[in-house]
Amino acid sequence: MLFFCKYTENNLNNQIFYRKLTIGNAAIADCSFFNLSDIYSKQYIKIIMSWLFESNRWKHLVGGILIGAGANTVYCAAYAGIGVASALEFKDKLWGGQWDWIDWSLTVLGVVIGYASRFGILTLL
């Protein structure tokens, strides 16, 4: 089942209006609207980039992408990605730190992105 919002575009104001959050064909709730220029503004990009560079989160994401790109199957990507992410966080815990679920999630997300990129490129070839 997919969650998505049906939308209409207003090109004059560069806005997208989301009407209903749906699962399949069943409407659940109204969605709000937002201005596309807000998403791409430099302020939000700076916030995201500062968040990624905090605690070396970008290294977890890039490492996960490399693991996912090198995996031959989904199972290989899943086992390697979850194993490496867990080992990295366990190492942090052994050295006196705390388990960081955000770093763990970014590593696994990187694996998904890397494997999806590999699968997409190989499918196109």
KOLLUM-906368 format. One line per 8 residues: number of its first residue (from 0); their letters; for each residue x, y, z of C-alpha. Coordinates in Angstrom, 3 decimals, m for minus. Example, Ala and Ser with C-alpha at 12.3 -4.5 7.8 and 13.67 -1.06 7.14 Angstrom:
0) as) 12.300,m4.500,7.800 ~ 13.670,m1.060,7.140
This chain:
0) mlffckyt) 0.000,0.000,0.000 ~ 1.274,3.421,m0.888 ~ 0.815,6.688,0.943 ~ 0.668,9.692,m1.330 ~ m1.002,13.036,m1.752 ~ m2.946,13.945,m4.840 ~ m1.945,17.401,m5.978 ~ m2.558,20.170,m8.434
8) ennlnnqi) 0.040,22.666,m9.584 ~ m0.380,26.410,m9.791 ~ 2.436,27.522,m12.082 ~ 1.765,31.250,m11.624 ~ 2.760,31.184,m7.950 ~ 5.003,28.102,m8.146 ~ 2.867,26.339,m5.550 ~ 1.657,22.777,m5.217
16) fyrkltig) m1.617,22.183,m3.405 ~ m2.002,18.755,m1.853 ~ m5.596,17.679,m1.516 ~ m5.895,14.318,0.226 ~ m3.538,11.822,1.837 ~ m4.578,8.448,0.466 ~ m3.871,4.765,0.854 ~ m4.749,3.244,m2.455
24) naaiadcs) m8.070,4.915,m3.257 ~ m9.175,5.629,0.334 ~ m8.741,9.242,1.430 ~ m7.411,9.655,4.964 ~ m6.784,13.338,5.615 ~ m6.279,16.679,3.988 ~ m2.733,17.642,3.084 ~ m1.365,21.131,3.364
32) ffnlsdiy) 0.186,23.160,0.577 ~ 3.680,24.542,0.361 ~ 5.680,26.819,m1.864 ~ 8.323,25.082,m3.980 ~ 10.750,27.968,m3.592 ~ 10.778,27.321,0.184 ~ 12.131,23.813,m0.340 ~ 14.982,24.907,m2.551
40) skqyikii) 15.888,28.011,m0.602 ~ 19.457,28.286,0.562 ~ 18.377,28.460,4.184 ~ 16.984,24.916,4.154 ~ 19.966,23.581,2.237 ~ 22.309,25.132,4.812 ~ 20.330,23.541,7.629 ~ 20.442,20.109,5.986
48) mswlfesn) 24.149,20.392,5.185 ~ 25.025,21.511,8.728 ~ 22.981,18.592,10.065 ~ 24.835,16.143,7.783 ~ 28.259,17.458,8.804 ~ 27.357,17.211,12.489 ~ 28.898,14.101,14.060 ~ 30.279,12.939,10.666
56) rwkhlvgg) 26.847,11.831,9.489 ~ 27.852,12.344,5.878 ~ 30.494,9.626,6.298 ~ 27.807,7.159,7.363 ~ 25.706,8.067,4.326 ~ 28.614,7.846,1.856 ~ 29.877,4.587,3.380 ~ 26.410,3.098,3.098
64) iligagan) 26.168,4.176,m0.538 ~ 29.482,2.440,m1.281 ~ 28.329,m0.749,0.467 ~ 25.030,m0.749,m1.428 ~ 26.714,m0.062,m4.765 ~ 29.068,m2.996,m4.234 ~ 26.380,m5.506,m3.245 ~ 25.238,m8.080,m5.808
72) tvycaaya) 21.860,m8.896,m4.267 ~ 19.340,m7.274,m1.970 ~ 20.209,m9.804,0.737 ~ 23.906,m9.011,0.458 ~ 23.162,m5.288,0.691 ~ 20.862,m5.771,3.682 ~ 23.200,m8.044,5.642 ~ 26.305,m5.999,4.913
80) gigvasal) 24.597,m2.654,5.498 ~ 22.881,m3.578,8.743 ~ 25.969,m5.430,9.949 ~ 28.363,m2.567,9.229 ~ 25.971,0.045,10.656 ~ 25.567,m1.987,13.835 ~ 29.312,m2.601,14.114 ~ 30.031,1.126,13.761
88) efkdklwg) 27.568,2.018,16.480 ~ 28.780,m0.807,18.728 ~ 32.326,0.533,18.329 ~ 31.109,3.976,19.386 ~ 29.429,2.457,22.440 ~ 32.571,0.534,23.420 ~ 34.637,3.715,23.236 ~ 32.375,5.400,25.771
96) gqwdwidw) 29.852,6.996,23.456 ~ 26.193,6.244,22.972 ~ 24.398,4.254,20.310 ~ 23.285,6.788,17.707 ~ 20.209,5.644,15.819 ~ 20.499,8.560,13.404 ~ 23.970,7.452,12.269 ~ 22.760,3.847,12.052
104) sltvlgvv) 19.751,4.916,9.964 ~ 21.892,7.037,7.652 ~ 24.204,4.093,6.996 ~ 21.245,1.847,6.137 ~ 19.667,4.628,4.034 ~ 22.960,4.960,2.163 ~ 22.888,1.219,1.438 ~ 19.370,1.556,0.022
112) igyasrfg) 20.421,4.513,m2.145 ~ 23.583,2.736,m3.327 ~ 21.830,m0.509,m4.175 ~ 18.943,1.296,m5.883 ~ 21.461,3.263,m7.972 ~ 23.316,0.092,m8.920 ~ 20.089,m1.717,m9.765 ~ 18.857,1.232,m11.823
120) iltll) 22.095,1.526,m13.781 ~ 22.282,m2.215,m14.469 ~ 18.639,m2.270,m15.525 ~ 19.225,0.511,m18.015 ~ 22.201,m1.317,m19.509
